[in-house]
Structures are given as C-alpha cells and as structure tokens.
Amino acid sequence: MTSIAQQLALVRDRIACAAERVGRDPAAITLVAVSKRVEAGRLREALDAGQAVFGENYLQEAAAKIAELPDVAWHFIGGIQSNKLKMIAEIFDVVETVDRLKVARELERHLANMGKVMPVYLQVNIGREAQKSGVLPEEVDQCVAGIIQCPHLRLAGLMAMPPYHPDPEASREYFRQMKRLAGSLMQRGVVAYDLGLSMGMSGDYEVAIEEGATVVRVGSALFGQRS
C-alpha cells in the first residue's frame, strides 16, 4: 500500500513537471491538501512529509483538526453559511469560497472585531452551473471592487471549479477563461497586482497548472477515495 508520503512525493513531482512544461517555477504553486473526512493522524503523516497547507470543507470537522494541528495553514474551501462566518473567521487562515458580496462584508465585520486580516479568494461560477455557488464572470468586477473596500480582507485571487468531466482536457478552456478574467482585472486597473488562481483538483490539477493555477486543491490523489 502506498504511503501518504509517497503519494505526496508523486503529486509534487507531477506539479513540478506540469509547471516546467510551460516554463513556470514549481515553487510558485501552492498545494492545498484537501483533508475532509481524513482523520488527524493521517494528516500528521502528511505534515511529517512536509505538507503544511490543508483545506477543509466542513466547519465542525475542521475545528477538531485545527485544535490538534494548529501549526499549519488552514484554508476553508467549503460552502459558506452566514451563521458560520464568525467561526470561520476565528479558526481559518484563508477562505477560498467567498461566493457573494454579502459574505465578504459579513466576514469583514467579524474580522474587524477580531483585528485580523485574512486572504480570501472570490469564487467564480465559470461553468454557469445552477447547482454551484459563485459569482458569474460578468459580476466579478463589482464583487472585486466591494472586497477591495474591506480593510480586513486581502483579495488573494479568484477560485473556480469547472464542470466535472472525466477527461482533464475538458477543463482546459475553463481554466483559460479564469486566467483571462484575472488578467483583465489588472489590465483595466480594477486591481493593482497580479491575482492568484485557485483551480484544479485531483483529476485536473496538471492542466490547471499549465493554464496558470497558483493554488491546486488535491485530496483523493493524496489520501485516497473517501466515503
């Protein structure tokens, strides 16, 4: 049976190869180990192998792990309910799923009360799927402008999950659209710096890196399939 350390080494090698294919520095890409439904002991194995960034979807499950493993960076990557924002603000380091301006403003309120500044990603529904959260591409300018006005939010970038397809090549055009969207925000002066792109998961992270991802969220390729 392949160990978590071996799986982690394999994923890192694939990240490096994908980056090098398009002339990018692999060190510029952050691997978020998606650890939902993975017990803390197995996360410690990944931590011992050098993995220092983890992503959680479910708040109550995450809280116990964060208490046990406080010395790593924790990204919230799940759907956001307004009544959970205070706790999210308290225990997470980064929120990748700010999917509407109302959420950004409520998160700002809690962070201001704590005196904490938090990097966030704006979730874009790039595939225009009714069942998925996120702003539509034409709504991005307005939401970005609103987030920038929040002094306790630091807009780190955009996040997206393309429509699922078993062929990773099917995601490529969606990743390209995200890259153009982020580039356009800077070119038009909406933001004054290059935005990151959190996109790509276990099935398509190599394609995402080839198209400009700066953050990839990998779960099953590290920890195996979960129930």
C-alpha positions as CSV (number, residue, x, y, z in Angstrom):
1,M,0.0,0.0,0.0
2,T,1.4,3.4,-1.0
3,S,2.1,5.7,2.0
4,I,0.9,9.3,2.2
5,A,4.5,10.4,2.0
6,Q,4.9,8.5,-1.3
7,Q,1.6,9.9,-2.7
8,L,2.7,13.4,-1.7
9,A,6.0,13.0,-3.4
10,L,4.2,11.8,-6.6
11,V,1.8,14.8,-6.6
12,R,4.7,17.2,-6.0
13,D,6.6,15.6,-8.9
14,R,3.6,16.0,-11.2
15,I,3.1,19.6,-10.1
16,A,6.8,20.3,-10.9
17,C,6.6,18.6,-14.3
18,A,3.4,20.5,-15.3
19,A,5.0,23.8,-14.3
20,E,8.2,23.1,-16.1
21,R,6.3,22.2,-19.3
22,V,5.1,25.8,-19.5
23,G,8.2,27.5,-18.1
24,R,6.8,28.2,-14.7
25,D,8.5,27.9,-11.3
26,P,7.0,25.0,-9.3
27,A,7.8,26.9,-6.1
28,A,5.2,29.4,-7.2
29,I,2.4,26.9,-6.9
30,T,0.7,26.1,-3.5
31,L,-0.5,22.6,-2.9
32,V,-3.6,22.5,-0.6
33,A,-4.1,19.0,0.8
34,V,-7.9,18.6,0.9
35,S,-8.4,16.8,4.2
36,K,-12.2,16.4,4.6
37,R,-13.1,13.1,6.1
38,V,-9.4,12.3,6.7
39,E,-8.5,11.7,10.4
40,A,-5.9,13.9,12.1
41,G,-3.4,11.0,12.4
42,R,-3.2,10.7,8.6
43,L,-2.8,14.5,8.3
44,R,0.1,14.3,10.7
45,E,1.7,11.8,8.3
46,A,1.4,14.4,5.5
47,L,2.7,17.1,7.9
48,D,5.7,14.9,8.7
49,A,6.3,14.6,5.0
50,G,6.4,18.4,4.6
51,Q,2.9,19.3,3.7
52,A,2.0,22.5,5.5
53,V,-1.3,23.7,3.9
54,F,-4.6,21.9,4.4
55,G,-8.1,22.5,3.1
56,E,-11.3,21.7,4.9
57,N,-15.0,21.7,3.7
58,Y,-16.9,21.1,6.9
59,L,-16.6,23.5,9.8
60,Q,-17.3,21.2,12.8
61,E,-15.0,18.5,11.5
62,A,-12.3,21.1,10.7
63,A,-12.4,22.7,14.2
64,A,-11.3,19.5,15.9
65,K,-8.4,19.0,13.5
66,I,-7.3,22.6,13.7
67,A,-7.1,22.3,17.5
68,E,-5.0,19.2,17.2
69,L,-2.7,20.6,14.4
70,P,-2.5,24.3,14.9
71,D,0.9,24.9,13.3
72,V,-0.2,24.6,9.7
73,A,-2.1,26.9,7.3
74,W,-5.8,26.1,7.1
75,H,-7.9,27.0,4.0
76,F,-11.7,26.9,4.2
77,I,-12.9,25.5,0.9
78,G,-16.5,24.6,1.6
79,G,-19.8,26.3,1.0
80,I,-20.4,29.2,3.4
81,Q,-23.4,29.8,5.5
82,S,-23.7,33.3,7.1
83,N,-24.2,31.9,10.6
84,K,-20.9,30.1,10.4
85,L,-18.8,33.1,9.3
86,K,-17.7,34.1,12.8
87,M,-16.2,30.7,13.5
88,I,-14.6,30.6,10.0
89,A,-13.0,33.9,10.7
90,E,-11.7,32.8,14.0
91,I,-10.1,29.4,13.1
92,F,-9.1,29.6,9.4
93,D,-6.1,31.4,7.8
94,V,-7.6,31.7,4.3
95,V,-11.1,31.5,2.8
96,E,-11.3,30.3,-0.8
97,T,-15.1,30.3,-1.2
98,V,-16.3,33.9,-0.9
99,D,-19.1,33.4,-3.3
100,R,-21.1,36.7,-3.0
101,L,-20.5,40.2,-1.8
102,K,-22.8,39.7,1.2
103,V,-20.5,37.0,2.5
104,A,-17.4,39.2,2.0
105,R,-19.0,42.1,4.0
106,E,-20.1,39.8,6.8
107,L,-16.7,38.2,7.0
108,E,-15.2,41.7,7.1
109,R,-17.4,42.6,10.1
110,H,-16.2,39.6,12.1
111,L,-12.5,40.1,11.2
112,A,-12.7,43.7,12.1
113,N,-14.0,42.8,15.6
114,M,-11.0,40.4,15.9
115,G,-8.4,42.8,14.5
116,K,-7.5,40.1,11.9
117,V,-6.7,40.5,8.2
118,M,-7.5,37.4,6.1
119,P,-6.6,36.5,2.5
120,V,-9.7,35.5,0.5
121,Y,-10.5,34.2,-3.0
122,L,-13.6,35.1,-4.9
123,Q,-15.4,32.0,-6.1
124,V,-16.4,32.3,-9.8
125,N,-19.1,30.0,-11.3
126,I,-17.1,29.8,-14.5
127,G,-19.3,27.0,-15.9
128,R,-22.5,28.8,-15.1
129,E,-23.8,25.7,-13.3
130,A,-27.1,26.2,-11.4
131,Q,-26.1,23.8,-8.6
132,K,-22.8,25.6,-7.9
133,S,-22.0,28.7,-5.9
134,G,-20.0,31.6,-7.1
135,V,-20.4,34.8,-8.9
136,L,-20.9,34.8,-12.7
137,P,-18.0,36.2,-14.8
138,E,-19.8,39.4,-15.6
139,E,-20.3,40.0,-11.8
140,V,-16.7,39.7,-10.9
141,D,-15.8,43.4,-11.3
142,Q,-18.5,44.6,-8.9
143,C,-17.6,41.9,-6.3
144,V,-13.8,42.5,-6.5
145,A,-14.4,46.3,-6.0
146,G,-16.5,45.5,-3.0
147,I,-13.9,43.2,-1.5
148,I,-11.1,45.7,-2.0
149,Q,-13.1,48.2,0.1
150,C,-13.0,45.8,3.1
151,P,-9.8,46.7,5.0
152,H,-9.7,43.3,6.8
153,L,-9.9,41.2,3.6
154,R,-7.0,40.8,1.3
155,L,-8.1,39.6,-2.2
156,A,-5.6,36.9,-2.9
157,G,-7.2,35.8,-6.2
158,L,-10.1,34.0,-7.9
159,M,-11.2,30.4,-7.4
160,A,-13.2,28.1,-9.7
161,M,-14.3,24.5,-10.1
162,P,-15.1,23.8,-13.8
163,P,-17.9,21.4,-14.6
164,Y,-16.9,17.8,-13.8
165,H,-15.6,15.7,-16.7
166,P,-13.5,12.5,-16.5
167,D,-11.2,13.9,-19.2
168,P,-9.0,16.7,-17.6
169,E,-8.6,18.3,-21.0
170,A,-12.2,19.2,-20.8
171,S,-11.3,21.7,-18.1
172,R,-8.6,23.5,-20.0
173,E,-10.8,26.1,-21.6
174,Y,-12.5,27.0,-18.3
175,F,-9.0,27.4,-16.8
176,R,-8.0,29.7,-19.7
177,Q,-11.2,31.8,-19.1
178,M,-10.2,32.2,-15.5
179,K,-6.7,33.3,-16.4
180,R,-8.1,35.9,-18.8
181,L,-10.5,37.1,-16.2
182,A,-7.8,37.6,-13.6
183,G,-5.5,39.3,-16.2
184,S,-8.3,41.6,-17.3
185,L,-8.9,42.9,-13.8
186,M,-5.3,44.0,-13.6
187,Q,-5.0,45.4,-17.1
188,R,-8.1,47.5,-16.6
189,G,-6.9,48.8,-13.2
190,V,-9.6,47.1,-11.1
191,V,-6.8,45.6,-9.0
192,A,-3.2,46.9,-8.8
193,Y,-1.4,43.5,-8.6
194,D,-1.5,40.0,-10.1
195,L,-4.2,37.9,-8.7
196,G,-3.7,34.2,-7.8
197,L,-5.8,31.5,-9.3
198,S,-7.1,28.6,-7.1
199,M,-8.2,26.0,-9.6
200,G,-7.5,22.4,-10.3
201,M,-8.2,19.3,-8.2
202,S,-7.1,15.7,-8.2
203,G,-8.3,14.9,-11.7
204,D,-7.1,18.0,-13.5
205,Y,-4.5,19.9,-11.4
206,E,-1.8,19.4,-14.0
207,V,-3.9,21.0,-16.7
208,A,-4.8,23.8,-14.3
209,I,-1.1,24.5,-13.6
210,E,-0.3,24.6,-17.4
211,E,-3.0,27.3,-17.7
212,G,-1.9,29.4,-14.8
213,A,-3.1,28.0,-11.5
214,T,-1.2,29.3,-8.4
215,V,-3.1,27.1,-6.0
216,V,-4.3,23.5,-6.5
217,R,-6.6,21.6,-4.2
218,V,-5.7,17.9,-4.1
219,G,-7.5,15.3,-1.9
220,S,-8.1,11.9,-3.3
221,A,-4.8,11.8,-5.1
222,L,-3.1,12.2,-1.7
223,F,-5.4,10.4,0.7
224,G,-7.4,8.0,-1.5
225,Q,-11.1,7.9,-2.0
226,R,-13.3,8.8,0.9
227,S,-16.9,7.8,1.7
